[in-house]
Amino acid sequence: MVNVRVDGWDFGPGQLLSPGEVADMFRVGPATVARWADEGRLSCVRTLGGVRRFSREQIEHFMNNPDSLAPTAPHEEAGGLDGETS
């Protein structure tokens, strides 16, 4: 059996979930799952037909740790938004 890891998550045989399956698990729409992938919140691979597939391991992690799915706030530079210091 081949061990396929992407961004540290197992994408090997038996580990792939469709966008609809992920959406059902989180009780959101498939478009939300696609947006999370586009934003980099979820890693995915694409089939030859271009359909996204998600790691069961990753999704189970986020189901148990929902705060880790939240986006991170952009970091401000010291001295304010314009980079000037007082």
C-alpha positions as CSV (number, residue, x, y, z in Angstrom):
1,M,0.0,0.0,0.0
2,V,1.3,3.4,-0.9
3,N,1.5,6.1,1.8
4,V,0.7,9.5,0.2
5,R,1.1,12.5,2.4
6,V,0.3,16.1,1.4
7,D,1.0,19.0,3.8
8,G,1.4,16.2,6.5
9,W,-2.0,14.7,5.9
10,D,-2.7,11.1,4.7
11,F,-4.1,11.1,1.2
12,G,-3.6,7.4,0.6
13,P,-6.1,4.8,-0.5
14,G,-9.2,4.7,1.6
15,Q,-8.5,8.2,3.0
16,L,-10.1,10.4,0.4
17,L,-13.4,12.3,1.0
18,S,-15.4,14.1,-1.6
19,P,-16.4,17.8,-1.1
20,G,-20.0,16.7,-0.5
21,E,-18.9,14.2,2.2
22,V,-16.8,16.9,3.9
23,A,-19.7,19.4,3.6
24,D,-22.1,16.9,5.3
25,M,-19.6,16.3,8.1
26,F,-19.3,20.1,8.9
27,R,-23.0,20.8,8.0
28,V,-22.1,23.4,5.4
29,G,-22.5,23.5,1.7
30,P,-19.9,22.2,-0.8
31,A,-19.2,25.8,-1.9
32,T,-18.0,26.5,1.6
33,V,-15.7,23.5,1.6
34,A,-14.3,24.7,-1.8
35,R,-13.8,28.2,-0.4
36,W,-11.9,26.8,2.6
37,A,-9.6,24.9,0.2
38,D,-9.1,28.0,-1.9
39,E,-8.2,30.0,1.3
40,G,-5.7,27.3,2.3
41,R,-7.6,26.2,5.4
42,L,-8.0,22.7,4.0
43,S,-5.5,20.8,1.9
44,C,-6.7,18.8,-1.0
45,V,-5.7,16.9,-4.1
46,R,-7.5,16.9,-7.4
47,T,-8.5,13.9,-9.5
48,L,-7.7,13.7,-13.2
49,G,-11.1,15.2,-13.8
50,G,-10.3,18.2,-11.5
51,V,-12.5,17.1,-8.6
52,R,-11.1,17.9,-5.1
53,R,-10.5,15.1,-2.6
54,F,-9.8,15.7,1.1
55,S,-7.9,13.7,3.6
56,R,-10.1,11.9,6.1
57,E,-7.3,12.3,8.7
58,Q,-7.3,16.1,8.2
59,I,-11.1,16.4,8.4
60,E,-11.3,14.3,11.5
61,H,-8.6,16.5,13.1
62,F,-10.6,19.6,12.3
63,M,-13.8,18.0,13.5
64,N,-12.1,17.4,16.9
65,N,-10.3,20.8,16.9
66,P,-12.6,23.3,15.1
67,D,-10.6,26.4,16.3
68,S,-7.7,25.1,14.2
69,L,-9.8,25.6,11.0
70,A,-10.3,29.3,11.7
71,P,-8.3,31.7,9.6
72,T,-5.3,33.4,11.3
73,A,-5.3,37.2,11.6
74,P,-2.7,39.0,9.5
75,H,0.4,40.1,11.4
76,E,0.9,43.8,11.8
77,E,4.4,45.3,11.6
78,A,5.8,47.0,14.6
79,G,5.0,50.7,14.5
80,G,1.6,50.5,13.0
81,L,0.0,49.7,9.7
82,D,2.1,52.2,7.7
83,G,5.4,50.9,9.1
84,E,6.2,54.3,10.7
85,T,7.3,54.5,14.3
86,S,6.2,57.2,16.8
